[in-house]
Amino acid sequence: MTPAPSHYAWLAKTTDDVKAFYDAALQGGTDNGAPGPRDYEPGYYACFVLDPEGNNIEAVLHGYEG
């Protein structure tokens, strides 16, 4: 049986970290949301990439003030 895709998030310290994560992840994955602010909660800045197995991987910065 094949496991269902999952969501994994890594905490970033800066928006540059989020962008670097996104650029690196795109080397083997597929865009699922470019770096930018999100409406999930105030100060949420993130990017999303689908890895080759279909997992949604995220880098997130909390406390973004842009």
C-alpha atoms as a printed R data frame, in Angstrom:
   type eleno elety resid chain resno      x      y      z
1  ATOM     1    CA   MET     A     1  0.000  0.000  0.000
2  ATOM     2    CA   THR     A     2  1.293  3.474 -0.894
3  ATOM     3    CA   PRO     A     3  1.078  6.051  1.909
4  ATOM     4    CA   ALA     A     4 -0.937  9.214  1.297
5  ATOM     5    CA   PRO     A     5  1.055 12.391  0.628
6  ATOM     6    CA   SER     A     6  1.849 14.464  3.714
7  ATOM     7    CA   HIS     A     7  2.591 18.078  4.590
8  ATOM     8    CA   TYR     A     8  5.966 19.033  6.066
9  ATOM     9    CA   ALA     A     9  6.893 22.535  7.210
10 ATOM    10    CA   TRP     A    10 10.260 24.004  8.148
11 ATOM    11    CA   LEU     A    11 10.575 27.178 10.187
12 ATOM    12    CA   ALA     A    12 12.568 29.956  8.509
13 ATOM    13    CA   LYS     A    13 14.247 32.936 10.177
14 ATOM    14    CA   THR     A    14 13.983 35.388  7.261
15 ATOM    15    CA   THR     A    15 12.143 35.903  3.977
16 ATOM    16    CA   ASP     A    16 15.473 35.242  2.241
17 ATOM    17    CA   ASP     A    17 15.525 31.805  3.901
18 ATOM    18    CA   VAL     A    18 12.026 31.092  2.553
19 ATOM    19    CA   LYS     A    19 13.083 32.157 -0.949
20 ATOM    20    CA   ALA     A    20 16.285 30.084 -0.815
21 ATOM    21    CA   PHE     A    21 14.314 27.035  0.339
22 ATOM    22    CA   TYR     A    22 11.847 27.540 -2.512
23 ATOM    23    CA   ASP     A    23 14.583 27.875 -5.145
24 ATOM    24    CA   ALA     A    24 16.373 24.762 -3.864
25 ATOM    25    CA   ALA     A    25 13.178 22.709 -3.582
26 ATOM    26    CA   LEU     A    26 12.203 23.535 -7.168
27 ATOM    27    CA   GLN     A    27 15.332 21.675 -8.348
28 ATOM    28    CA   GLY     A    28 13.458 18.430 -7.714
29 ATOM    29    CA   GLY     A    29  9.897 19.500 -7.028
30 ATOM    30    CA   THR     A    30  6.938 21.384 -8.470
31 ATOM    31    CA   ASP     A    31  5.696 24.835 -7.483
32 ATOM    32    CA   ASN     A    32  2.693 24.777 -5.147
33 ATOM    33    CA   GLY     A    33  2.844 28.404 -3.959
34 ATOM    34    CA   ALA     A    34  5.592 30.976 -4.504
35 ATOM    35    CA   PRO     A    35  7.107 32.803 -1.517
36 ATOM    36    CA   GLY     A    36  4.830 35.466 -0.105
37 ATOM    37    CA   PRO     A    37  2.504 36.496  2.700
38 ATOM    38    CA   ARG     A    38 -0.463 34.241  3.457
39 ATOM    39    CA   ASP     A    39 -3.822 34.953  5.072
40 ATOM    40    CA   TYR     A    40 -3.590 32.012  7.500
41 ATOM    41    CA   GLU     A    41 -2.661 34.323 10.380
42 ATOM    42    CA   PRO     A    42 -1.035 37.760 10.726
43 ATOM    43    CA   GLY     A    43  2.673 37.707  9.866
44 ATOM    44    CA   TYR     A    44  2.587 34.366  7.995
45 ATOM    45    CA   TYR     A    45  5.040 34.264  5.071
46 ATOM    46    CA   ALA     A    46  5.622 30.967  3.291
47 ATOM    47    CA   CYS     A    47  6.261 28.985  0.129
48 ATOM    48    CA   PHE     A    48  5.088 25.533 -0.925
49 ATOM    49    CA   VAL     A    49  6.580 22.901 -3.228
50 ATOM    50    CA   LEU     A    50  5.364 19.395 -4.064
51 ATOM    51    CA   ASP     A    51  8.187 16.875 -3.834
52 ATOM    52    CA   PRO     A    52  8.467 13.966 -6.298
53 ATOM    53    CA   GLU     A    53  6.325 11.754 -4.016
54 ATOM    54    CA   GLY     A    54  3.538 14.357 -3.874
55 ATOM    55    CA   ASN     A    55  4.292 15.636 -0.369
56 ATOM    56    CA   ASN     A    56  3.627 19.328  0.201
57 ATOM    57    CA   ILE     A    57  6.780 20.869  1.654
58 ATOM    58    CA   GLU     A    58  6.736 24.357  3.138
59 ATOM    59    CA   ALA     A    59  9.126 26.917  4.529
60 ATOM    60    CA   VAL     A    60  7.379 29.382  6.840
61 ATOM    61    CA   LEU     A    61  8.312 32.577  8.628
62 ATOM    62    CA   HIS     A    62  6.090 33.748 11.485
63 ATOM    63    CA   GLY     A    63  6.115 37.440 12.416
64 ATOM    64    CA   TYR     A    64  6.573 38.800  8.894
65 ATOM    65    CA   GLU     A    65  6.112 42.571  8.778
66 ATOM    66    CA   GLY     A    66  5.986 43.471  5.114
